[in-house]
């Protein structure tokens, strides 16, 4: 099977994942490569089949893991997953140049990036721009550049304003977002039983980046918005009585915020202390919007050339296609694009009836967000593709979405639905 656009294994099923091994389940992870010139016959770095064991399990796609596990349990047949995926990429990146000729805009876009020298110059300039922006942010942040930094346990924050964790007043100047660094401090009381013990700090999700300190000790950082913040507080850091948690939030662009309806707490054993509610707040370094980055892997044709064409000699039985977020804004052309890709891959693998299982886009965004309607319209397009192409099945997934997470954690349920569809197709043949 070939899985496209899947996420890493989630924390939701951590105990199950840690306890399961199976030598009859293997994954072949295609290297993340692109090529704008021509279809490649092989990979630059030869990938290897990895057996499902404790050493390799976290390299498995979450969808592929649960799909292959359940399929094997129900059939007893060894399962091999070819995981060809690159997060965030649009469908046109996975279609051959020959098949994209009906879309001249994408062919012309692809041609702009054929020059190695041009791409290298772009990355060089962008690297310089982002380095300068980060340096300005660091030098201009008073919370970092003083003898008594703002993350120090002894720092006096009595003059700071008080804000609710999920408020947005601090994030704007009254009209536009304030990008740069924002500082938050909260004192919490810890029981005697916690003193000196290791604990886990959950900080939901943060837009965009964060660095977190407990009693002045750095406990973790994540540089982009999507991953859940789960940081270990080492032994010896927590003490009985008052403890301080400090968060330095970095906003690159858009509206900085802490994502609602996520866990914000410190956990020790079976007990926990909430981090929601009021925090002390101070603006660090206000900055202009961070410079943008060019993702070459998002451009047309390049992933088909490097990550699909080299697979053409493999005995692929079917495709799990989990993709679409990057095409929602162009949903009016997605029907034709995805149908073109299905025909393109079937020709590439010389399998005219190769099954495709299209995973419906999960629900996303709050009910009062106008953009939510676009996701619903996109799912209708996916359904049309499944209906109008032979051996193509739509797998329901919208009910498993999370309004505040573009990467919902429950891949197990949708994997089970795919297995049911595959087994049904097998019976009918």
C-alpha positions in Angstrom: 0.0 0.0 0.0 1.1 3.6 -0.6 0.1 6.1 2.1 0.3 9.8 1.4 0.1 12.7 3.8 -0.2 10.9 7.1 0.8 12.1 10.6 3.2 10.6 13.2 1.9 8.3 15.8 -0.2 10.2 18.4 0.1 10.2 22.2 -3.6 9.1 22.4 -2.6 5.4 22.0 0.8 5.5 23.6 0.3 2.4 25.8 -1.0 0.3 22.9 1.8 1.4 20.6 4.5 0.7 23.2 3.3 -2.9 23.8 2.9 -4.1 20.2 5.4 -5.7 17.9 4.9 -7.8 14.7 7.6 -9.0 12.3 4.9 -9.5 9.7 4.3 -5.8 9.4 6.9 -3.6 7.7 7.1 -0.1 6.4 9.2 1.3 3.6 9.6 5.1 4.1 10.3 6.9 0.9 13.0 9.6 1.3 11.7 13.1 1.2 13.2 14.2 -2.2 12.1 16.4 -5.1 13.1 16.7 -8.7 11.9 19.3 -11.2 13.7 18.0 -14.3 12.5 14.4 -15.0 11.1 11.3 -13.4 13.8 9.5 -11.4 14.4 5.7 -11.7 15.6 5.3 -8.2 16.1 7.1 -4.9 19.3 9.1 -4.0 19.3 7.2 -0.7 18.0 3.7 -0.9 15.3 3.2 1.8 14.9 -0.1 3.7 12.0 -2.1 4.9 11.6 -1.6 8.7 9.9 -4.2 10.8 7.2 -3.1 13.3 9.0 -3.2 16.6 9.8 -0.9 19.5 12.9 0.5 17.8 11.1 1.5 14.6 7.5 2.1 15.6 7.7 5.9 16.0 8.9 6.1 12.4 5.6 4.6 11.2 2.8 6.8 9.9 -0.1 6.7 12.4 -2.6 5.8 9.7 -0.3 3.1 8.3 0.4 1.7 11.7 -3.3 1.2 12.7 -4.3 0.1 9.2 -1.6 -2.5 8.9 -2.1 -3.8 12.4 -5.9 -4.3 12.0 -5.6 -5.7 8.5 -3.1 -8.3 9.7 -5.1 -9.2 12.7 -8.2 -9.8 10.5 -6.5 -11.7 7.6 -3.2 -13.1 9.0 -1.6 -11.9 5.8 1.8 -10.1 6.1 1.4 -6.3 5.4 4.0 -4.1 3.8 3.4 -0.3 3.8 5.1 2.0 1.3 4.9 5.3 3.0 5.4 8.0 0.4 4.3 11.3 2.1 5.4 14.9 2.7 3.2 16.9 5.0 1.3 19.9 3.7 1.9 19.3 0.1 -0.8 19.9 -2.6 -2.0 17.3 -5.0 -0.4 18.8 -8.1 3.1 18.0 -6.6 2.2 14.3 -7.0 1.2 14.4 -10.6 3.5 13.8 -13.6 4.3 16.6 -16.0 2.7 14.7 -18.9 -0.6 14.4 -17.0 -0.5 18.0 -15.9 -0.4 19.4 -19.4 -4.1 20.2 -19.1 -3.1 22.6 -16.3 -0.6 25.0 -18.0 -0.4 27.2 -15.0 1.1 24.4 -12.9 3.5 23.4 -15.7 4.7 27.0 -15.9 5.0 27.2 -12.1 7.1 24.1 -12.1 9.5 25.5 -14.8 10.3 28.4 -12.6 12.2 26.1 -10.2 14.1 23.9 -12.5 17.4 25.8 -12.0 19.5 24.4 -9.1 21.3 27.8 -8.9 18.0 29.7 -8.7 16.7 27.5 -5.9 20.0 27.7 -4.0 19.9 31.5 -4.3 16.4 31.6 -2.9 17.3 29.5 0.1 20.4 31.4 0.7 18.6 34.8 0.7 15.7 33.4 2.8 18.2 32.0 5.3 19.9 35.4 5.7 16.6 37.2 6.1 15.3 34.8 8.7 18.6 34.8 10.6 18.5 38.6 10.7 14.9 38.6 11.9 15.7 36.1 14.7 18.8 38.0 15.7 16.7 41.3 16.0 14.1 39.4 18.0 16.8 38.1 20.4 18.6 41.4 20.8 15.4 43.4 21.2 13.8 41.2 23.9 14.3 42.8 27.3 13.3 39.5 28.9 16.5 37.9 27.7 19.0 40.6 27.8 19.4 41.4 31.5 21.1 40.0 34.6 17.7 39.0 36.0 15.8 37.5 33.1 12.1 37.3 33.0 12.1 33.5 33.3 14.0 33.6 36.6 12.1 32.1 39.5 13.0 35.2 41.6 11.9 37.8 39.0 9.4 40.4 40.3 6.5 40.5 37.9 4.2 42.6 40.1 4.0 45.4 37.6 3.0 43.1 34.7 -0.6 43.1 33.5 -2.9 40.2 34.2 -4.6 38.3 31.4 -6.6 35.2 30.9 -4.7 32.4 29.1 -7.2 32.3 26.3 -7.8 36.0 25.9 -6.7 37.9 22.8 -6.3 41.5 24.1 -2.6 41.0 24.5 -2.2 39.7 21.0 -3.2 42.8 19.1 -2.7 46.6 19.2 -6.4 47.1 18.9 -6.6 46.5 15.2 -3.7 44.3 14.0 -1.7 41.3 15.5 1.4 42.0 17.5 4.1 39.7 16.3 7.4 39.0 18.1 7.8 37.8 21.6 5.2 37.7 24.4 6.0 36.6 28.0 3.7 34.9 30.5 4.3 33.9 34.1 2.1 32.0 36.5 2.7 30.9 40.1 1.2 27.6 41.2 1.1 25.8 44.5 2.6 22.3 44.7 1.9 19.7 47.4 4.7 18.2 49.6 4.2 14.9 47.8 5.4 16.4 44.5 8.6 17.9 45.7 11.6 16.8 43.7 9.7 14.4 41.6 9.6 14.2 37.8 6.4 15.6 36.3 4.9 16.3 32.9 3.9 19.8 31.7 1.1 20.0 29.1 0.7 23.3 27.4 -1.9 22.5 24.8 -0.9 24.0 21.4 0.7 27.4 20.9 0.7 29.7 17.9 3.4 29.9 16.8 6.4 28.9 18.9 7.3 28.7 22.6 10.0 28.2 25.2 9.0 27.0 28.7 10.7 27.4 32.0 9.8 26.0 35.4 11.4 27.7 38.4 13.9 29.2 36.0 14.8 25.8 34.5 14.3 25.4 30.7 12.0 22.4 30.1 11.2 22.5 26.4 10.6 24.3 23.2 8.7 23.8 19.9 9.2 26.0 16.9 5.8 25.7 15.1 2.2 25.6 15.9 0.8 22.1 15.3 2.5 19.7 17.8 1.0 19.3 21.3 3.3 20.7 23.9 4.4 17.9 26.3 7.4 18.7 28.3 9.1 16.7 31.1 9.9 18.6 34.3 13.1 16.9 35.6 13.5 15.5 39.1 14.6 18.2 41.6 12.9 21.2 39.9 9.5 21.2 41.6 9.4 22.1 45.3 6.7 22.2 48.0 4.7 25.4 47.9 5.0 28.2 45.3 6.4 27.3 41.9 6.7 29.4 38.8 6.0 28.6 35.2 7.1 31.0 32.5 6.3 30.9 28.8 8.0 32.9 26.1 5.7 32.8 23.1 7.0 33.7 19.6 4.6 34.9 16.9 5.9 34.9 13.4 2.8 36.1 11.7 -1.0 36.2 12.1 -2.7 36.1 15.5 -0.7 34.7 18.4 -2.7 32.6 20.9 -3.0 29.6 23.1 -5.4 27.1 21.5 -8.5 26.5 23.4 -9.9 23.1 24.5 -6.4 21.5 24.9 -4.8 20.3 28.1 -3.0 23.0 30.1 -1.7 21.4 33.3 1.2 19.8 35.2 0.8 16.1 36.0 2.6 14.1 38.6 1.5 10.5 39.1 -2.3 10.5 39.4 -2.6 14.2 40.4 -2.6 17.3 38.3 -2.5 21.1 38.7 -4.3 23.3 36.2 -2.5 26.0 34.3 -5.6 27.7 33.0 -7.0 31.0 34.2 -5.0 34.2 35.0 -1.4 34.7 34.1 0.9 37.7 34.4 1.8 39.2 31.0 4.4 41.5 29.4 5.2 42.2 25.8 8.8 41.3 24.9 10.0 42.4 21.5 7.4 43.6 19.0 8.5 42.6 15.5 7.3 43.0 11.9 6.0 39.8 10.3 8.7 37.2 9.9 10.0 36.7 6.3 8.3 33.9 4.3 9.9 30.7 3.2 9.6 28.9 -0.1 8.7 25.2 0.1 9.9 23.7 -3.1 8.2 20.4 -2.3 4.9 22.2 -2.7 5.5 22.9 -6.3 4.0 20.9 -9.2 5.4 17.6 -10.5 8.5 17.5 -8.3 7.3 14.8 -5.8 5.9 12.6 -8.5 9.3 12.6 -10.2 11.3 11.8 -7.0 8.9 9.9 -4.7 6.4 8.1 -7.0 8.1 7.2 -10.3 10.9 5.3 -8.6 8.3 3.0 -7.1 6.8 1.9 -10.4 8.4 -1.6 -10.3 7.0 -2.4 -6.8 4.0 -4.6 -6.4 1.6 -1.9 -5.1 -1.8 -3.3 -4.3 -3.7 -0.1 -3.6 -3.4 3.5 -2.4 -4.5 5.2 0.8 -4.8 8.9 -0.1 -5.1 11.2 2.9 -4.5 14.7 1.6 -6.3 17.9 0.8 -5.8 20.7 3.3 -3.5 22.6 1.0 -6.0 22.4 -1.9 -9.1 23.7 0.0 -8.7 27.2 -1.3 -8.6 25.8 -4.8 -11.3 23.2 -4.3 -13.0 24.2 -7.6 -10.3 22.4 -9.5 -9.5 19.5 -7.1 -12.0 17.1 -8.7 -10.1 17.2 -12.0 -6.7 17.3 -10.4 -7.3 14.3 -8.1 -9.0 12.3 -10.9 -6.0 13.1 -13.1 -3.6 11.9 -10.4 -5.5 8.6 -10.0 -5.3 7.9 -13.7 -1.7 9.0 -13.7 -0.6 6.6 -11.0 -2.6 3.7 -12.4 -0.7 4.2 -15.7 2.6 4.5 -13.9 2.1 1.3 -12.0 0.5 -0.4 -15.0 -2.6 -1.3 -12.9 -5.7 0.2 -14.6 -7.9 -0.9 -11.8 -5.6 -0.1 -8.8 -7.8 0.7 -5.8 -7.8 4.1 -4.3 -9.2 4.8 -0.8 -9.7 8.6 -0.4 -9.8 9.6 3.3 -12.4 12.3 3.8 -10.9 15.6 5.2 -11.5 15.7 8.9 -13.7 18.5 10.3 -11.8 21.6 11.4 -12.4 25.1 12.7 -15.0 26.5 15.1 -18.6 26.5 14.0 -18.7 30.3 13.8 -15.6 30.4 11.5 -16.7 31.3 8.0 -13.8 29.2 6.5 -15.4 26.0 7.9 -17.8 26.0 5.0 -14.9 25.7 2.6 -13.9 22.4 4.2 -17.4 21.0 3.9 -17.4 21.9 0.2 -14.1 20.3 -0.2 -15.4 17.0 1.2 -18.2 17.1 -1.3 -15.6 17.3 -4.1 -13.8 14.3 -2.6 -17.1 12.4 -2.6 -17.6 13.3 -6.3 -14.1 12.0 -7.2 -14.9 8.7 -5.4 -18.2 8.4 -7.2 -16.9 9.2 -10.6 -13.8 7.1 -10.7 -13.8 3.3 -10.8 -12.4 1.3 -7.8 -12.3 4.5 -5.8 -13.8 4.6 -2.3 -14.4 7.5 0.1 -13.6 6.8 3.7 -15.7 8.8 6.2 -13.5 10.9 8.5 -15.3 14.2 9.1 -16.8 13.0 12.4 -13.3 12.3 13.8 -12.0 15.8 13.4 -11.1 18.3 16.1 -12.1 22.0 15.6 -8.9 23.2 17.1 -6.4 20.8 15.5 -5.8 20.3 11.8 -4.1 17.0 12.7 -6.7 15.1 14.7 -5.3 12.4 17.0 -7.7 9.6 16.3 -6.2 7.7 13.3 -7.2 4.3 14.7 -10.9 4.7 14.0 -10.4 5.9 10.4 -7.8 3.1 9.8 -10.5 0.6 10.9 -12.9 2.0 8.4 -10.3 1.6 5.6 -9.7 -2.0 6.6 -13.5 -2.7 6.4 -13.6 -1.2 2.9 -10.6 -3.2 1.8 -12.0 -6.5 3.1 -15.3 -5.7 1.5 -13.7 -5.1 -1.8 -11.7 -8.4 -1.5 -14.9 -10.3 -0.9 -16.5 -8.9 -3.9 -13.7 -9.8 -6.3 
